[in-house]
Amino acid sequence: MKKSSIGGQGVLDGVMMRSPKTSALAVRKESGEIVTKKWENKVREKGFLTWPVVRGVVNFVEMMVNGMSVIMDAAKMAENGEEEYEPNKFEKYVAKKTGKSAMDVMMGFAVVLAIVLAVGLFFILPTVITNWIKGGVQSSILINLIDGGVRLAIFLTYMILVSRMKDIKTVFRYHGAEHKTVSCYEHDEELTVENVRKYKTLHPRCGTSYLLLVMIVTILVYSLLGWNENIWLRFGTRILLLPVIAGLAYELLKFAAKGDSLFFRIIRWPGMQLQRLTTAQPTDEQMEVAILAFEMALGEKSEQEIEEMRERFDHSAKKAAEESELPEETAEEFPAATAAK
């Protein structure tokens, strides 16, 4: 099995793929056309930011910032296409006043808001609830285990509720397409829809698994701290330890993805099961988008080959759309067309 550090992210109408040096975003518009965007990543080969645990903190921050940016870019591209987009009056006003694009400003607010909500929902709220229900329990370890159980219950409830949202279902299908494509490449098979289709929607290096590991590492780390009855001091120490927890969870995720023995599979199992909530079986058209994004990020094909692939995938999507619009009498006359659906 081929080792790979390529990963990605599913968005509402497409997939982002990220290799060590290059990232690519492919989005399918409602018309069936695929629009793309490609950019170079910051490469860190050595230095403090590449140290174990520290690199996990850096990765977490970049995941938040880049994730928000990709979501906004995908929405813009799905509506207008990358080259057709023209900033509106409000965006021009924000850019003039701040010296930055409106997209950058909104992304900054979105990241800060996401972090505040995550800390409040998954760290402060569990502590408040635990403080309320712990009763006469004196053991600090037991109290922290209760706190961790409450946090995990809130996290799983949140994931279940999100997975039931209609628009998120499309994102989860593209998420599944991303995993299938990466797995196909790692098994050294040619990236075709037929080959990609064979693989599972679950992958050991998924960000969903990482979030669950953060929850588990949080329980272990906080259990070592004891339970300070001063609620503000308890909040402060826990928030200060979040970067350490993020870094440790990242190292554990990388370690768990290294092998396929029973030991490694046991470590990966909880995260893999959670992915059943955040991935879904994609359509062929969604797998085409993932393949195109992957090939662009990988960088082994020429620009001409990428363009030919894009045109081929555009054609297949438009053909499928035309077949789905056949009137009933035509569908009965040409059953092969409806069977293809």
C-alpha positions as CSV (number, residue, x, y, z in Angstrom):
1,M,0.0,0.0,0.0
2,K,1.4,3.4,-1.0
3,K,2.0,5.9,1.8
4,S,0.5,9.3,1.2
5,S,0.1,12.6,3.1
6,I,-2.6,13.9,0.7
7,G,-5.9,14.7,2.3
8,G,-8.8,17.0,1.7
9,Q,-12.2,18.4,2.6
10,G,-15.7,18.0,1.3
11,V,-17.6,21.2,0.7
12,L,-21.2,21.9,-0.5
13,D,-20.6,21.4,-4.2
14,G,-17.1,20.1,-4.4
15,V,-13.8,18.9,-2.9
16,M,-10.6,20.4,-1.8
17,M,-7.4,18.3,-2.0
18,R,-4.2,19.2,-0.3
19,S,-0.7,17.7,-1.0
20,P,2.4,18.9,0.9
21,K,3.1,21.6,-1.6
22,T,-0.1,22.3,-3.5
23,S,-3.9,22.6,-2.8
24,A,-6.7,22.4,-5.3
25,L,-10.4,23.1,-5.1
26,A,-12.9,21.7,-7.7
27,V,-16.5,22.7,-7.6
28,R,-19.4,21.5,-9.8
29,K,-21.8,24.3,-10.8
30,E,-25.5,23.6,-11.2
31,S,-25.0,23.6,-15.0
32,G,-22.6,20.6,-14.7
33,E,-19.5,22.6,-15.4
34,I,-16.5,22.1,-13.0
35,V,-14.6,25.2,-12.0
36,T,-11.3,24.9,-10.2
37,K,-8.8,26.8,-8.2
38,K,-5.2,25.9,-7.4
39,W,-2.6,27.4,-5.0
40,E,0.7,26.7,-3.4
41,N,1.0,25.8,0.3
42,K,3.5,27.2,2.8
43,V,6.1,24.4,3.1
44,R,7.8,23.9,6.4
45,E,10.7,21.4,6.2
46,K,12.4,22.2,9.5
47,G,12.3,24.6,12.5
48,F,10.3,24.9,15.7
49,L,6.9,24.7,13.9
50,T,7.7,21.2,12.6
51,W,8.4,19.7,16.0
52,P,6.1,17.0,17.3
53,V,3.0,18.3,19.2
54,V,3.9,21.9,18.0
55,R,3.1,20.8,14.4
56,G,-0.2,19.5,15.6
57,V,-1.2,22.9,17.0
58,V,-0.1,24.6,13.7
59,N,-2.1,22.1,11.7
60,F,-5.2,22.7,13.8
61,V,-5.0,26.5,13.3
62,E,-4.4,26.1,9.6
63,M,-7.3,23.6,9.4
64,M,-9.6,26.1,10.9
65,V,-8.5,29.1,8.8
66,N,-8.1,27.2,5.5
67,G,-11.3,25.3,6.1
68,M,-13.3,28.5,6.4
69,S,-11.5,30.0,3.3
70,V,-12.3,26.9,1.2
71,I,-16.0,26.9,2.2
72,M,-16.3,30.6,1.1
73,D,-14.3,30.1,-2.1
74,A,-16.5,27.1,-3.0
75,A,-19.7,29.0,-2.5
76,K,-18.4,31.9,-4.6
77,M,-17.2,29.5,-7.4
78,A,-20.4,27.5,-7.4
79,E,-22.4,30.6,-8.1
80,N,-20.2,32.6,-10.4
81,G,-17.1,30.6,-11.3
82,E,-13.7,31.7,-10.2
83,E,-12.9,34.1,-13.0
84,E,-16.3,35.7,-13.4
85,Y,-16.6,36.9,-9.8
86,E,-16.7,40.7,-9.2
87,P,-16.7,42.1,-5.7
88,N,-20.0,44.0,-4.8
89,K,-20.2,47.5,-3.3
90,F,-20.1,46.3,0.3
91,E,-17.0,44.1,-0.3
92,K,-15.2,47.1,-2.0
93,Y,-16.1,49.3,1.0
94,V,-14.7,46.8,3.5
95,A,-11.6,46.4,1.4
96,K,-11.1,50.2,1.3
97,K,-11.6,50.7,5.0
98,T,-9.5,47.7,6.3
99,G,-6.9,47.3,3.6
100,K,-7.9,43.7,3.2
101,S,-10.5,41.9,1.1
102,A,-14.0,41.5,2.5
103,M,-13.4,37.7,2.2
104,D,-10.4,37.9,4.5
105,V,-12.3,40.0,7.0
106,M,-15.3,37.8,7.1
107,M,-13.1,34.7,7.3
108,G,-11.3,36.2,10.3
109,F,-14.6,36.8,12.1
110,A,-15.9,33.3,11.1
111,V,-12.8,31.6,12.5
112,V,-12.9,33.6,15.8
113,L,-16.7,32.9,16.1
114,A,-16.2,29.2,15.4
115,I,-13.4,28.9,18.1
116,V,-15.5,30.8,20.7
117,L,-18.6,28.6,20.0
118,A,-16.5,25.4,20.1
119,V,-14.8,26.3,23.4
120,G,-18.2,27.3,24.9
121,L,-20.1,24.2,23.7
122,F,-17.4,21.5,24.2
123,F,-15.4,22.8,27.1
124,I,-17.2,25.4,29.2
125,L,-20.7,23.9,29.0
126,P,-19.6,20.4,30.1
127,T,-17.7,21.9,33.1
128,V,-20.8,23.8,34.1
129,I,-23.0,20.7,33.8
130,T,-20.5,18.6,35.7
131,N,-20.3,21.1,38.5
132,W,-24.1,20.9,38.8
133,I,-24.5,17.1,38.7
134,K,-21.4,15.9,40.5
135,G,-23.2,16.0,43.9
136,G,-21.1,14.6,46.7
137,V,-18.4,12.9,44.5
138,Q,-15.0,13.7,46.0
139,S,-12.6,11.8,43.7
140,S,-11.2,14.4,41.2
141,I,-10.5,11.6,38.7
142,L,-14.1,10.4,38.8
143,I,-15.4,14.0,38.5
144,N,-13.1,14.5,35.5
145,L,-14.4,11.3,33.9
146,I,-18.0,12.5,34.4
147,D,-16.9,15.8,32.8
148,G,-15.4,13.9,29.9
149,G,-18.5,11.8,29.5
150,V,-20.7,14.9,29.4
151,R,-18.4,16.5,26.8
152,L,-18.4,13.4,24.6
153,A,-22.2,13.2,24.8
154,I,-22.5,16.8,23.7
155,F,-20.1,16.2,20.9
156,L,-21.8,13.1,19.6
157,T,-25.3,14.8,19.9
158,Y,-24.0,17.7,17.9
159,M,-22.6,15.4,15.2
160,I,-25.8,13.5,14.9
161,L,-27.9,16.7,14.6
162,V,-25.6,18.2,12.0
163,S,-25.7,14.9,10.0
164,R,-29.5,15.3,9.6
165,M,-29.3,18.6,7.9
166,K,-30.3,18.4,4.2
167,D,-27.5,20.6,2.8
168,I,-24.9,18.8,4.9
169,K,-25.8,15.5,3.2
170,T,-24.3,16.8,-0.1
171,V,-21.1,17.8,1.8
172,F,-20.9,14.4,3.3
173,R,-21.2,12.7,-0.1
174,Y,-18.3,14.8,-1.3
175,H,-16.4,14.0,1.9
176,G,-17.0,10.3,1.0
177,A,-15.7,10.9,-2.5
178,E,-12.6,12.5,-1.1
179,H,-11.9,9.5,1.1
180,K,-12.5,7.0,-1.8
181,T,-10.2,8.9,-4.1
182,V,-7.3,9.0,-1.6
183,S,-7.8,5.3,-0.8
184,C,-7.7,4.4,-4.5
185,Y,-4.4,6.3,-4.9
186,E,-2.9,4.8,-1.8
187,H,-3.7,1.3,-3.2
188,D,-1.8,2.3,-6.3
189,E,-4.7,2.1,-8.7
190,E,-5.4,4.4,-11.6
191,L,-7.8,7.2,-10.6
192,T,-10.9,6.4,-12.5
193,V,-14.5,6.5,-11.4
194,E,-14.7,2.7,-11.7
195,N,-11.7,2.2,-9.5
196,V,-12.6,4.9,-6.9
197,R,-16.1,3.5,-6.6
198,K,-14.7,0.2,-5.0
199,Y,-13.3,1.8,-1.9
200,K,-14.9,2.7,1.4
201,T,-16.0,6.2,2.4
202,L,-14.0,5.8,5.7
203,H,-10.3,6.8,6.0
204,P,-7.9,6.6,9.0
205,R,-6.5,10.1,8.6
206,C,-9.9,11.8,8.5
207,G,-10.4,15.1,10.4
208,T,-13.5,13.6,12.0
209,S,-11.3,11.0,13.7
210,Y,-9.0,13.8,14.8
211,L,-11.9,15.7,16.5
212,L,-12.8,12.5,18.4
213,L,-9.2,12.0,19.5
214,V,-9.2,15.6,20.8
215,M,-12.2,14.7,23.0
216,I,-10.4,11.5,24.3
217,V,-7.1,13.2,24.9
218,T,-9.0,16.0,26.7
219,I,-10.4,13.4,29.2
220,L,-7.0,12.0,29.9
221,V,-5.2,15.3,30.3
222,Y,-7.8,16.9,32.4
223,S,-8.0,13.9,34.7
224,L,-4.3,14.6,35.6
225,L,-5.2,18.2,36.7
226,G,-7.6,17.4,39.5
227,W,-10.8,19.4,39.9
228,N,-10.3,22.9,41.1
229,E,-13.5,24.3,42.8
230,N,-12.7,27.8,41.6
231,I,-14.6,27.6,38.3
232,W,-12.8,30.6,36.7
233,L,-9.4,29.0,37.4
234,R,-10.6,25.7,36.1
235,F,-11.8,27.4,32.9
236,G,-8.5,29.2,32.5
237,T,-6.3,26.2,32.9
238,R,-8.4,24.1,30.6
239,I,-8.4,26.7,27.8
240,L,-4.6,27.2,28.1
241,L,-4.1,23.5,27.7
242,L,-6.1,23.3,24.4
243,P,-3.1,23.8,22.2
244,V,-1.3,20.9,24.0
245,I,-4.3,18.7,23.6
246,A,-4.6,19.5,19.9
247,G,-1.0,18.7,19.4
248,L,-1.1,15.4,21.2
249,A,-4.3,14.3,19.3
250,Y,-2.6,15.1,16.0
251,E,0.5,12.9,16.9
252,L,-1.9,10.1,18.0
253,L,-3.8,10.4,14.7
254,K,-0.5,10.1,12.7
255,F,0.7,7.2,14.8
256,A,-2.6,5.3,14.4
257,A,-2.5,5.7,10.6
258,K,1.0,4.1,10.3
259,G,0.1,0.4,10.4
260,D,-2.7,-2.0,9.8
261,S,-2.1,-4.5,12.6
262,L,-4.9,-5.3,15.2
263,F,-3.3,-2.8,17.6
264,F,-3.5,0.1,15.1
265,R,-7.0,-0.9,14.0
266,I,-8.2,-0.8,17.7
267,I,-6.9,2.8,18.1
268,R,-8.5,3.9,14.8
269,W,-11.8,2.1,15.4
270,P,-13.8,4.8,17.3
271,G,-12.9,7.5,14.8
272,M,-13.7,5.3,11.8
273,Q,-17.1,4.5,13.3
274,L,-17.8,8.2,13.8
275,Q,-17.1,8.8,10.1
276,R,-20.2,6.9,9.4
277,L,-22.0,10.1,10.4
278,T,-19.9,12.5,8.4
279,T,-19.5,10.6,5.1
280,A,-22.0,9.2,2.6
281,Q,-21.8,7.2,-0.7
282,P,-21.1,9.7,-3.5
283,T,-22.5,9.8,-7.0
284,D,-20.2,9.2,-10.0
285,E,-20.3,12.9,-10.8
286,Q,-19.1,13.7,-7.3
287,M,-16.3,11.2,-7.6
288,E,-15.2,12.9,-10.8
289,V,-14.9,16.2,-8.9
290,A,-12.8,14.5,-6.2
291,I,-10.5,12.9,-8.8
292,L,-10.0,16.2,-10.7
293,A,-9.1,18.0,-7.4
294,F,-6.7,15.2,-6.4
295,E,-4.9,15.1,-9.7
296,M,-4.4,18.9,-9.6
297,A,-3.0,18.8,-6.1
298,L,-0.8,15.8,-6.9
299,G,0.8,17.8,-9.8
300,E,1.9,14.8,-11.9
301,K,-0.3,15.6,-14.9
302,S,0.3,18.4,-17.4
303,E,-2.1,21.3,-17.7
304,Q,-3.4,19.9,-21.0
305,E,-4.1,16.6,-19.3
306,I,-6.0,18.3,-16.5
307,E,-8.0,20.4,-19.0
308,E,-8.9,17.3,-21.0
309,M,-10.0,15.5,-17.8
310,R,-12.1,18.5,-16.8
311,E,-13.8,18.6,-20.2
312,R,-14.5,14.9,-20.1
313,F,-16.1,15.1,-16.6
314,D,-18.1,18.2,-17.7
315,H,-19.5,16.2,-20.6
316,S,-20.5,13.2,-18.5
317,A,-22.3,15.4,-16.0
318,K,-24.2,17.3,-18.7
319,K,-25.2,14.0,-20.4
320,A,-26.5,12.6,-17.1
321,A,-28.5,15.9,-16.5
322,E,-30.0,15.6,-20.0
323,E,-31.0,12.0,-19.5
324,S,-32.7,12.9,-16.2
325,E,-34.9,15.5,-18.0
326,L,-36.2,13.0,-20.6
327,P,-40.1,13.0,-20.7
328,E,-41.8,9.9,-19.5
329,E,-42.8,8.7,-23.0
330,T,-39.2,9.1,-24.2
331,A,-37.9,7.2,-21.2
332,E,-40.3,4.3,-22.0
333,E,-39.2,4.4,-25.6
334,F,-35.5,4.3,-24.7
335,P,-35.2,2.3,-21.5
336,A,-31.4,2.2,-21.7
337,A,-31.3,5.9,-21.0
338,T,-33.3,5.6,-17.7
339,A,-31.3,2.5,-16.8
340,A,-28.1,4.5,-16.9
341,K,-29.5,6.7,-14.2
